[in-house]
């Protein structure tokens, strides 16, 4: 099945339909002002994306460590992540 594209307004009005389509394997792209901003996707696709992202990040981390690259503590990483979110919100 091909993906469908709907506006935020349409997605709100028919969210259950888009969830049903996702369960059947069809993603829905949601647009705002003509630009894609979100998607309702089958959970298997979402899980595969999350897993692929984890693998990619692990490989990048292994490459940095293999080159004796810089490391940071979990506290430093979280502080940077939250600082980025604060900067994005401003």
Secondary structure, DSSP 8 states (H G I E B T S, - for coil): ---EEEEHHHHHHTHHHHHHHHHTT--EEEEETTEEEEEE--HHHHHHHHHHHHHHHHHHHHHHHHTT-----HHHHHHHHHHHHHHHH-
